[in-house]
Amino acid sequence: MEETAGSGLVKGFRMIWAIMKLNLFFVGMTLAGGIVFGIGPAFYTVSSLIESDGLAYEAQTFRKSWQIWKAGFWRANKQFYLFLGLTAFLTYNLYLATQFQGLMWLVVSFILFVVIGLSILLYLLSVTFDACYELSFANNLKLSFISLFLRMGTCLKLIFGLAGILLITWTMKGLLLFGTFSLLLLWVHGALKQERELIERDLKDA
């Protein structure tokens, strides 16, 4: 019993360190791009490390992450700023919607709020698929959109899981440095497991 408890404790500490290490890589790679040009490649780098190594932190070295960061720099920035531009446009329209009154304001604001959330979800999905498959930019977006609505259970799992991580981060700001971004990507990778199995089975049958 003691050995089992000790083994579980060790696994728990290893998992926590793996999450922290991935998040520190994210922060480091973001700073390497001067923040403005580092966020997109940092998301891509951590997603690629999760895809290749999971939580095996021994295999996740700075040299490996730096090579991934450089290789995906331009593509990841284009991807990030496409979704950032879309989200900013929708957020501005949400601000303009405050000029409406009554039921119209409520309906328009709700629709825009939902679309903003979907835009953020689609970005995280596209980063995940970018790390998993060699796809053109357009096909990546199509696959991300289809996967989001393929199973209602997966969609809800993504929404509530990511919302939970952000809520915890709101109450514990230190997670921004030590866990938030790696947890977001780990959750997306895990939530898409069934969708990826279906995609890979279809690719084998094709």
N, C-alpha and C positions, 0 to 999 in steps of 0.2 A: 504493500500500500504506500509506504514511504517513497519507494523507488518510483512508483507511478506518479505520485504527487511532485516529486523532484523533477522527473522528466517533463511533466506538464508545465512546471514553472520555468524550466530552461527553454522550452519551446515558446512559451509566452514572451520571455525576454528577447529571444531571437527574433520573433515576429515584430515586436515593438521597435527593436533596433533597425530592422529592415525597413520598416515604414519611415522611421526617422531619417535613415540614410538616403532613401529615395527623395524625401522632401528637401533635405539639405542639398542634394544634387540639383533639384528644381530651383532652389533659391540661388545657388552658385551659377547655374547656367543662365538664369534670368539676369543676374548682375553682369555676367560675361558679355551679354548683348546690350549692355547699357540700359537694361529694363525694357526700353521701347522695342528693341529688336531682339530681346532675349526671351520674352514670355512664351511666344509661339514655339520656338525651338526647344524650350525647356519642357513644355507639355509633351512634345513629340519624343524627346529624349527619355523622359520617365516612362511614358507609355511603351516605348520600345524595350526598355530594360525590364519592365513587368512582363512583356510578351516573351522575351527570350529567357529570363531567369526567374520570374516569379518573385518570391521572397528570399531567394538564395543570395543573401547579401555578399557572400564571399566572392561571387562572380561579378558583382557590380562594382567595377573600379572607375576611378576618375578618368583614366585614359580611355576606357571603353565609352563612357558617357560623352566625353569630349569629341570622340570620333563620330558618334551618332549625331551630336549637336551640329557639327560642321557639315555633315552629309545632308542633313535635312533642313539647313538654315533657311534657304530661300523659299522652299515649298511650305515649310511650317509657318513662316511669316505671312505668306500670301493667304494661307488657310485661316490663320488667326485674325488677320485684319479684315478679311471678307466678313467673318462672323461678327467681329467687333463693330464694323461699319453698319451692318444690318441691325445689330442690337442697339447701337447708338441712335440710328434713325427711328426705330420703334419706340425707344425711350423718349425721344424728343416729341414724337406724336402722342405719347402718353401724357407728357407735360401739356401739350396743346389741348388735350381732351378735357383738361380742367376748366376750359372755357364753356363747356357744355353744362347743362343743368338737369337735375332730376334723373329720370330713368335713362335718358340718352347718355349721360355721363357715366352711369353705372355700367351700361352695356358695352360702350366703346372702351372704357378703361379695363373691364374684365377681359375682353377679346385681346387687347394689346398686351395685357399682362401675361396671358396664356401664351401668346405668340413669342414674347420675349423669353419666357421659360423654355419653350420648344427650341428656340434658336440656340440657347446655351447648351441644351441637351444634344442637339445635332452636332454642335462643335465637338463636344466630348466624345461622341460616337465616331465622328470622322477622324479624330486623332487616334482613337483606338484601332479603327480599321486600317488607318495609314500605317500603323506599326505591325499589323497582322498580314496584310496582303499588298501585293504590288498592283495598284490600281491607278488609273488616270484620275485627275482631280474631279472630273465630272462624274465618273462612275463611283467614286468614293462618296460623293454627296448623295447620289441615288441610293446606294446601299445603306447609308446611314438613315435616310428618310424612311426607307422600306422597313428596316430593322426596328425602328422606333415604334412602328404601329403593327408589326407582325404579330406580336402577342401582347394582349392587354396586361397580363401579369407582369411581363418584363418592363413595360412602360411604367406601371405603377411602382414596381420595385426601384426603378431608376429615380423616379420623382421623389418618393418618400425617403429613399436612402440618401440621395444627394442633399435633400432638404434637411435631413437629420444631421448630416456632417456639417453643413453650413450653420445650423442652429447651435450646435455644440461649439463651433468655432466662434460664434458671436459671443458666447459666454466665457470662452477660454481663448483669448486672442493669441496666446503663445503657440497654439496649434498651427498658425500661419507659417511659423518657422519650422515646426517639428512634425507636422503631420497632415495638414488639410489637403494639400494638392496631391500628395501621393495617395491619400485615402480616397479622394474623388476618383482618381484614375483606377485604383484597385477595385473600387465598387463597380465602375462601368465594365471593366474587364470581366469581373465575376458575374454581373447581371446578364451579360451578353453570351454566356456560355452555351445555352441551348440554341440561340440564333447562329452562332458560329459553327456549331456541330451540324446544323441544317445546311448552312452555306457550303461547308467543306464536303458534306455528303453529296450535294448537288454538283459540286465541281468534279468529284470523282466519277459520278455517273455520266457527266457530260462527255 
